[in-house]
Amino acid sequence: MSLIPATILTGFLGSGKTTLLKRLLTEAHGQKIAVIENEFGEENIDNDILVTQSEEQIVQMSNGCICCTIREDLRASLQLLAAKKRKGLLDFDRVVIETTGLADPGPVAQTFFMDDEVAQSYLLDSIITLVDAKHAQQQLDDRQEARRQVGFADQIFLSKTDLVSAEDTEALIHRLKHMNPRAPIKAVHFGQVPIDEVLDLRGFNLSAKLDIDPDFLKEEGDAHAHHEHEHEHEHGAHCDHPSHGHGGRHHHHDDDVKSFVYRAERPFDPAKLEDFLGAVVNIYGPRMLRYKGVLHMLGTDRKVIFQGVHQLMGSDLGPQWAPGEPRTSKMVFIGIDLPQDILRQGLEQSLA
């Protein structure tokens, strides 16, 4: 049986997760989706489109989708769904997990890597975060859960942009990009999103593509042109500093969730880099939300792809560097108050 793709849907209270989910479940896209709801006290999706009677709270819907309201362990629920699918008792193509508005998506994501039985049945596709444009600035100021949800995202959807000015929306996007430059940000209206922007995003695939918002890099590059030039001259590597404010009309928020982008022209020494990353993950793992890199390593003509969530890190050989392609290592770290100086120094000392 091929692996069942899973999507984690997260976002702060009232951001529109349930609206998006209803749209996914009721649209005629020909896919059978099993939904795992991990909600406490919020409006449950089954209130108005589902009737649940079975003890396990699994219900089959008219379009072939399944809804399953979980109030215990996610791991047990995933195993139960996979077992029922294997035995032919339930038919579904993929799973969407809706977390509570106050949830940290990290432990949910880790379930797919840490539990062997879950890892043998499922493939974690992506984490999608909904952000309520009207209340986001306040939520991001006040609640670390909201900032973590942004840091973990592979795709960010902004809801309720019709309730705020274009200038406020732009300021919010600016803030979100500094927290997470690898997640595309798109405004959505009442959950109306093309299904291919929600499913099969392959955010956790070890692919050779490292999407970092190019405008973000350009802006950082402009702000630090002098610093980078000096750095390159000295070390053959340079860094971007997403945590700095940029004046103008964007209010500078010193969020604890920040991103740190590192690029280097010189190859890495594999043993040195492995030792350094191992030590960093060991010490700072709980504060490291998502990190990913496409690396130029000494001794191989192939790209090395690495990524991780918290303390879980994996790497793989990617495709060969194309003839004439600049062999540049690119890494992005998204985390809570990560020590950028220590990271930068350690990475530079790991270069060959």
Stockholm file with secondary structure:
# STOCKHOLM 1.0

chainA/1-352         MSLIPATILTGFLGSGKTTLLKRLLTEAHGQKIAVIENEFGEENIDNDILVTQSEEQIVQMSNGCICCTIREDLRASLQLLAAKKRKGLLDFDRVVIETTGLADPGPVAQTFFMDDEVAQSYLLDSIITLVDAKHAQQQLDDRQEARRQVGFADQIFLSKTDLVSAEDTEALIHRLKHMNPRAPIKAVHFGQVPIDEVLDLRGFNLSAKLDIDPDFLKEEGDAHAHHEHEHEHEHGAHCDHPSHGHGGRHHHHDDDVKSFVYRAERPFDPAKLEDFLGAVVNIYGPRMLRYKGVLHMLGTDRKVIFQGVHQLMGSDLGPQWAPGEPRTSKMVFIGIDLPQDILRQGLEQSLA
#=GR chainA/1-352 SS CCCEEEEEEEECTTSSHHHHHHHHHHSCCSCCEEEEECCSSSCCTHHHHCCCCSTTCEEECTTSCEEEECCSCHHHHHHHHHHHHHTTSCCCSEEEEECCTTCCHHHHHHHHHHCHHHHHHEEEEEEEEEEETTTHHHHHHHCHHHHHHHHHCSEEEEECGGGSCHHHHHHHHHHHHHHCTTSCEEECSTTCCCGGGTSCCCTTSCCSCCCCCHHHHHHHHHHTHHHHHHHHHHHSEEEECTTSCCCTTSCCCCCSEEEEEEEESSCBCHHHHHHHHHHHHHHHGGGEEEEEEEECBTTCSEEEEEEEETTEEEEEEEEECCTTCCCCEEEEEEEESCCHHHHHHHHHHTBC
#=GC SS_cons         CCCEEEEEEEECTTSSHHHHHHHHHHSCCSCCEEEEECCSSSCCTHHHHCCCCSTTCEEECTTSCEEEECCSCHHHHHHHHHHHHHTTSCCCSEEEEECCTTCCHHHHHHHHHHCHHHHHHEEEEEEEEEEETTTHHHHHHHCHHHHHHHHHCSEEEEECGGGSCHHHHHHHHHHHHHHCTTSCEEECSTTCCCGGGTSCCCTTSCCSCCCCCHHHHHHHHHHTHHHHHHHHHHHSEEEECTTSCCCTTSCCCCCSEEEEEEEESSCBCHHHHHHHHHHHHHHHGGGEEEEEEEECBTTCSEEEEEEEETTEEEEEEEEECCTTCCCCEEEEEEEESCCHHHHHHHHHHTBC
//
